[in-house]
Amino acid sequence: MIIHGATSVLLAQDVEAVIKAPWVIANGGTAFNQIANFTDGNVRSPYSYFLSGNLNFNFLGVVNVPLSIAYSNQQFSSGYSLPFNRFSLSPSYKWVKLHAGYTSLQFSPYTLTGHEIFGGGVELTPGKFKFTAIYGQLKEAVPEQGGGTMPVYKRMGGGFKGEYTGERFGVSLNLFKAKDVAGSVHFYNPDSVAVLPQDNLSGSACLNLKITDQLSLNTEYGMSAVNRNILRSDNNNFASALFNNNGDVAVYHAIRSNLTHASSFGNIGATYERVAPNYTTLGSYYMLSDFENITANFSTAIKTINLSLDGGYQHDNLEKQKNNTTSRMIYATNISAPIGKKWNVGASFSNVQSYVHISDIYDQITQTNEFQNLDTLEYTQLNLTTSANASYLLQNTEQQRQSLSASFMYQQASEKQEYSAYQGNKIYNGALTWQWAHVPSKWNISSSVNYNHNQLPASYTGTVSGNLSVQKTFVEVLRAGLIATYSHIFNNEQTTAKIVNLRLTSGYTLYKKHNFNLSIAAILNNGQNRKTQQYSAQLAYSYSFGVSLDRKNKKVVMEGNF
């Protein structure tokens, strides 16, 4: 009776909320960016635009229908003839959510993780249960071309995941399938096919168990079967539709288990992970494999000091396929603490393997807009990272605020990138920054000096940069700024370039919904062999809105002024 009464009250509240809710509420926004480039080297597109928008409809307070879209005339890759465009639609009603268009779901690190899919999906979350399913296109076909561009097969894929989450017990199971369409690419010479179509079936099972109030166990087992050549396969039965085992087939296994104990003193735990050599799933862009980790971790907070420690043992060459075996102790530590009212310091050290993006320093200082390097997907595995930072509050009054900060970072990369010779790099980066703000006049000024050193196996490159930024807000809706950067790039003590980057920015807000931004940039590159000049202008407009259809008065209500 008690449970029935509680359910009746909740149902009455839901019905009352639906009755009082507006018929329709719509909110969203749009943005339009235009970029013009002028350069003597003709290395930039003279004109490009980027249009994006999002819109969400809410019906009776319970049904949501979000929609997003992006379009551009910018060619991100010479291998594609279509402009960049994306859209997604994810309507929902209570515990039912649908996906259409471009979407990305997370099943497991060993099956589907972060890969974009163009298709449809569904998420059902009734109470403690959750069911997810998706199917669509993972890759679009790219035909065979000259100039070193590799063809790409059209790849379709999909899967499902079922979960149950209780107070002390949770379990999940997922299965993911991806397969290349063998006839989606035509080769001029069929006997010398450089890229072979693949088939993949992967799955994993995960168990979460709360043994006591302080002790919990989390474990996951994953398996992936990959057929790396289905070009000449003639299997047409039901089993081959699930997975084509006629060809170059390999099966991989992975396991990860974590035991954690939480107390008032801190958290302590242990983790074991093993991923088989060459573990591959077509539902992931990047996969780290051939390693076994045994680690322990501890974290605590003692008054204002935050401390975390990790340590363990790692080795590769699990199946003795390599000539050399690498084993080492892995450890990581992080500490941060304020000292008094003005000092704040922190430090960290880690030699645990991870994937991070290392952007080229030259591309950073010569970039004129945020859309310029969207197609950069270069990842490097870093084995060792050390960083330290400190900040000092020079002044903090109602009139002025002033601070000084310094940071240092050292990174060592021992794995090369897929298409680059980044092997055995040692990267040093240091920065010193001063910031000042005058509150009544709304002036903000900052200045910094940066040093970047990249030690290669046979040479090194370095960059010394000075930066000055001046920002001024005249009224609440009008602001302007100036950013100036000078960079000196050298290679083995020889100057390769001196670059001056100047940027003027301004912004204006109308009725709190219309935003106009103008940016004018100039890059003067005094290189070792030639001098170049590049000028660009970017005009951006964005608009946000909210509209509702009032049920009582039967009229459209706008949020704020137009």
N, C-alpha and C positions, 0 to 999 in steps of 0.2 A: 504493500500500500504506500509506503513512503517513497519507494522508487517511482511508482506510478504517479504520485502527486507531484514529485519534482519534475518529472517529464512533462506533465500537464502545464506546470508553471512556465517552463522553458518554451513549450510550444505556443502558449498564449503570448509570451513576450515576442517571439518571432513573428506571429501573426500581427500583433499590434505594430511592430516596427515596419512591416510590409505595408500596412494600411496607411501609416503616417508618412512613409517615404515618398518622394516625388516620383512621378511616372518615369522620367528619364533624367539622368545627370550625365553630362558629357564634359570632359575636360581633356586638355592636351596642349600641344604646341607644335610649332614648325620653325625650322631654321634654314636659312639660305646663305651660303658662303660663295663669294666670287673672288677669284685670285687671278691677277694679271702679272705676268713675268716679262721682264725685259733684260736680256743678257747678250753680250757680244759673242758668247760661245755657242748659243742655240742649244743649250742642254736642258732647258725647261720648256714645258708646254706654255705657249703664250697666253692661253686663257683656259681656265677650268672652273667648274662650279660643283658644289656639293649641296644637295637638297635632302633634308631629313625631316621626318614628322612623326608624331605619336598621338594617338587618339584613344580614349577609353570611354565606353558607354556603360552606364550602370542602370539597370532596369529594376524598379521597385526595391532597390537597396540590397538585392540578393544575387542578381545576375550581372557579371562583369564581362565585357567584350573589349579587350585591349587590341590595338592595331598599331604597328610601327612600320615605317618604310624609309629607305635610304636610296638615293640615286645620284650618280655622278657621271660626267663625261670624261673623267680622268682615266687614262689607260695605265693600270698598275703593272701589267705584264705584256710584253710584245707578243706573247703566244695566244692572247685572247683578243677577239674582235669586239666583244660586248663590253659596255661600260659597267662600272661597279654599281650594283643595285641589290637591295635587300629589303624584305618585308617579312613581318611575322604577325600572327593573329593568335591570341590565347584567351578565348572566352571561358568563363567559369560560372558555375552555379552550385553554391554550397560546397559539397566535397567532390564535385566533378569539374575537371579542367581539361580543355582541349587545346591542342597546339596545331597550327597550320603555318606553312611557310618555312623560314629559316629559324631553326631552334637548336638548342644544345642541352642535353641531359647528362646526368652523372649516374651511371650504374655502379661501376667499380674501377679502381686503377688497373685491374687486370682484364677488363672487357671493354666497356664504353665509358670514356672519360674525356669530356671537353670537346669532342669532335662535332663540328657543325653538320647538321642534317637538313636537307630541303625536302620536306614531306609533311607528315601528320603524326600526331601522337595524342595520348590521353593519360591523365593522372586521376586516380580515384583514391580518396583518403577518408573512407568511412571509419571513424573512431580510431582504434589502434591498428587498423590494417591500411596498407597502401599498395596500390597496384599501378604500375607504369608500363606503357607500351608505346613504341615509336617505329616508324618505317619511312624510308625515303632515300634520297640520293646523297651519298657522301662526297663523291667527286664527279665533276663534269668531264666528258671526254675531250681530250686535246689531240688533234691530229698530228701525224708525223710531219715534222718541218726540218728545214735546214738550220744552220747556225748553232748546232749543239743543243737545241731544245728537245727534250725527251718527250715522247708522246705519253698520254695518260688515258687509261681506260675509264669508261663510265662505271662507277661503283655504286651499287645499291646495297642497302643494309637495314636492319631493324632488329628489335628484340623486345623483351619484357622483363620486368622486375617485380617480385612480390615481397612484401615486408610485413612483419608483425612486431610491434613494439609494446611491451608490457612494462610494469613497474620494475620487475626483477629479471625479465627474460625477453630477449628479442632475437629474431631470426630473419634472414633475407636470402633470396635466391634469384639469380638473374641469368639470362641467356641472351647472347648477342650473335647475330649472323651478318656477314658482309661478303659480297661476291662481286667480282668484276664482270662486266658484260664483254665477252670475248670478241664479239663482232662490232664493238663500238669504235674501233680504231682500224683504219685501213693502212697496210704497209705496202710500200712500193716493191719491196723484195720480201715475200713471205718466208723465204728460207733463212733470212738473217734478221729475225725479230729481236730487237734489243730489249724490249720490255715485255714481260709475260704476265697474263692475267692471273689473279689469285682468288682463292676461296678461303674463308675463315669462319670458324665456329668456336666461340669462347663462352665461358660461363664461370660463375663463382658462387660460393655459399658463405654466408657470414653469420656468426653467432655472438651475441652480446649477453653476458650473464653477470648479474650482480650477486656475488656469492654472499657477502655480508653488507652491512651499511657502509663500510669503508673499503671493501675489497671487490674489484670488478675485473672481469675477463672479457677481452674482445679478440676474436680470431676469425680469419678469412682464408679460404682456400680457393685458388683460381686455376683454371686449365684452359688452354688455347690450342686448337688444331688448325694448322695452316697448310694449304695446298698452294705451292708457289708456281704451279704451271698446270692450268686447266685448258690450255689452248687446243690440245688434240684429244680431249676426253670425250668418250662416247657413252657415258653413263646417263640414262634417262629415267631411272626408276625413282621411287619416292625417297629412298635413302640418300641418293645422290643430290636430290633437291635440298635436303637438309645440310649435307656436306658431301662434296665430291672428293672421294678418297682415291681416285685414279690419277696419279701424277706424283709430283714431288711433295710428299706429305710429311709433316713433322708435328709432334705433339709436345707442348711445353707445360710446366707446372710451376706454381708459385704459392707461397704460404706466408702469412703474417699473423703473429699472435702477440697480444699486449696484456700484461697484468699490472694493475694500478691499485695502490693503497693510499687513501686520503685520510689525513688527520689534521688536527689543529696546528701541528708543528709544520706540516708541509705535505707535499705529494711525492711519493716514491713509486717507481715502476720499472718494469723490464720489458724489452721488446725483442722478438726474434723474427727475422724476415729472410726468406730465401726465394730468389727468382732465377729460374733456369737460364742457361746460356741461350741467347738469341730469342728470348721470349718476345713474341710478336702478337699484337692484336690490331686489326684494322680499324678499331674504334678509338684509337689514340694516335695523336700526331707524333709523340715522342715516348720512348719506353727505355728505361734503364734496366739492364738485365745482367746475368752472370755475376751474381754476388750473394753473399751470405753475411748477414749482420746479426750480432748479438750485443745488445746495448742495455744500459741501465740509466735511469734519469731521476733527478731530484730537483724540486723547486720549492721555494719558500719565500715569505715576506717577513722580514724582521724590522719592525717599525717602518721606517721609510726606505729601507733597502730591499730591492727585489733581486733575487739570486736564483739562477737555474744552472744545473750541471748535467751533462750527458757524457757517458763514456762507454766504450765497448770494443769489440773486435770485428774486423771485416776482412774478407778475402774473396778472390775471384777464381776463375779457372775451375769451376765446380766439377766439370766432367773431363778435366785434363786434356782439353782440345788445343790449348795454347802451349807455346814453347816455354813461356814464363808464367809464374804465378805471383800475384801481388797480394800481400797480407800486411795488415797494419792495425795499430790501435787507433780507434776513432774517438774523438772527444770534442765537446763543445761546452762553452760556458758563457754566460751573459750576466752582467751586473749593472745596475743603475741605481743612483741615489742622489738626492739633493744634499748639498753641504751648506748649511745655514740658509739664509733667505735669498742669496744672490748666486751661489754656485750650483750647477747641476752637471754631474759627470756620468759617463757610461762607457762600458767597454765590453767587447765580445770577441770570442775566438772559436773557430770551428774548422774542423777538417772532415766533416761529414759530406758525402757526395750529394750534390743537388744540381738541378738545371736552372740556370738564370740567363737572362738576356744581356749580352755585352754589346752595346751600341758603339759604333765607331766614333771616336772623338771628332774626326773631321766632319762627319755627317751632322753631328750635333751643332757645331759652331757655324756651319754653312747652311743650316736649315732655315727657310724663310717662313714656313707655316707648318701647322700641326698635321696636315694631310700629306706632306711630301714623302715620307718614308713609311707609309702604311703597309707596303708589301715586304717589309724587312722581317724575316723570320729566321734569324741566326741565333742558335742557342749553343752555349758552351757549358760543359760540366766543370764546376769549380771544386777542387779538392780541399782548398785551404783558404779561409777568409779571416782576417783580423781587422778589427775596427775599434776606434776610440773617438770619443767626442766630449767636448766640454763647453759650457756656456756660462757667461758671467753677466749679470744684470748691472749695468753701469748707472742707470738712472730710471726711476719709476715714480713719476709724480702725475698730478692731474694735467700738467701742461706738456710734459715731455716723457718719452720712453726711449731708452737707449741700451743696447746690448752688444756683446762681443762673443763670438763663438768660433770654435776651431774643431776640425775633424780630420781624421786620417784613416785610410783604408788600404789594406794589402790583400791581393787575391792571387792565387796561383792556380792555373788551369793546366791539367795534365792530359786532357782529352781533346782531340782536334775536332773541329766542326766538320759537317758533312762535305761542304764544298770549299773549305778554307784550310790553310796550313797553320791554324792556331794550335800549336802543340808545345807544351812546356812554357807557356807564357807566365810572366810575373808582372802584375799590374799594381802600380802605386798611385794613390790619389790623395792629395791633401788640399784643404781649403781653409781660408780664414775670412770671416764675414763680420761686417759691422752694420748695424741697423739703427736708424734713428727716426722717430716719429714725433711731430708737433701736433698735438691733439686739437687745439682750437683752430688752427689754420688748415688742418687736414693735409699736411705735407708728410710724405714718407720717402726716406732716402736710404739706400743700402749700397754697400760697396764690398766687393769680394776679390780675393786673389786665389786662383786655383792652379795646381800643378798636377799633371798626369804623365806617368812614365810607364811605357809598355816595353818590357824586356823580352825580346824574341830570342830563339836559340842562337842566332848568328848576328843579331843587330838589335838596336833599340830605337824607339821613337818617343818623343816627348812633346808636351804642349804646356806652355805657360800662358795663362789667361788672366786678364783684369776686367772686372765688370762693374759698371755703375748704373744704378736704377733710380729714377726720380719719378715719383707718383704724386699727383695733386688732384684733390676733389674740390671743385669750385662750388658747386651746389650738390644736393643729394642726387641729382639726375645727370650731372655732367662731370666727367673725369678725364684726365689726360696723363700721359706718361712718356718718358724717354728712357731707352735702354741702349747703352753703348758698351761694346765688348771689343777688346783687342787681344789677339791670340798670336803667339809666336810658336810655330811648329818646326821641330828640328829632327833630323835623323842622323845618328852617329855624330853628333856635335856639328853637323852641317845644317844650316837653315834651309828648309824646304818651302816655307810659306809664312807670310805675315798677313793676317786677315783682320780687317776692321768690319764689324757688324753694327750697324746703327738701325734703330727701330723707333718710330714714333707711333703712339697709340692714343686713341680717344674713344670715349663711349658716351652714349646718351640714352636715357630711359624715358619713355613717354607713357604716361598713365599706368606705370608699374607693369605694363604688359608688353610694350614694344621696346626692344633693345637694338640699338644701332652701334656698331663697332667698326672703326676704321683703323687700319694698320698699314704703315708705309715703311719698308725696309730696304736697306742698301748694304751690299756686301762687296767690299773692295779686297780682292785677293792678289797680293803681290807674291806670286809663286817663283820658284827657282828658275823655271823655264819660260813662263809667260805670265802676263798680268791679265786678270779678268775683272769685270764689273757686272754685278747683277743687282737689278732693282725689281721690287715687287710691291704690289698694293693689294690689300685684302679688305673687302667690304662685306660685313656680315650683318644679317638681320634675323632676329628671332622674336617669336610672338607666342604667348601663352594665354589660354582662355579657359573659362568654365561656364557652362550653361546648364540650366535645369528647367524642367517643365513642371510647374507647381500644380499639384493635384487639386487643391482647394480652389484656387483662383483661375485655374486652367489657362495660365499664361507663362511665357518664357521669361526666366529670370537670369540676368547676366551677373557674374561675379565681378564687381568693380566696374570701372569705366572702360569703354572700348579703346 
